[in-house]
Amino acid sequence: MMSGRSVSFPRQQHTLAETVETRGIGFLTGANVTVRFHPAPPHHGIQFQRLDVP
């Protein structure tokens, strides 16, 4: 039986050792696309940056 209490565990952080890049064809546009994932400092979170729009 569940008591209704939640138990939280600290989330283990992971980051990339180095920049990773992949290229392909955009699903909706058919355009050539490149995606790069860069390592982040601890407690930085996840951020997305589009370079194709001002």
N, C-alpha and C positions, 0 to 999 in steps of 0.2 A: 504494500500500500504506500502511496506517495504522500508525504507530509505537507506538500505545498511549498516547502522551502527549496530555494535554489542553492546550489553549491557552485562557487566559481573557482576556477583554477587559473593561475597566471598563464597567459599565452606565451609560448616560447617563440622568440623572434628569429627570423631567418633573413639573410640577405645574400645577394649574389656575390661571388668572389670577383667577378669582372663583368664588363659590359657584354651583353649578348645581343646579337642582331639577327633578324630573319627578314626575308623578302618574299613577296608573293603577289597575287592579284586580288584586288579588293572585291569582296563578296558582292556588294551592291553596285559598285561603280565600274568594275572591270579594269580599273587603273592599276598601274604598278605601285605597290606600297612597300615601305620599309618600316619595321617596328624595332625599336631599340629599348632594351631594359638596362638601366644603370644601377649600380649598387647605391644604397642609401645609408646615411649615418644612423646609429641607434636611435630609436624613438622618433624617427622622422615620418613614418607613415608611408602611405602609397599616394603618389601624385601622377597625374596624366597631363601631358603637355602636347597640344597639337601644333605642329609647325607649318601646316598648310593654310592656316587662317590668321589674319592679323590680330 
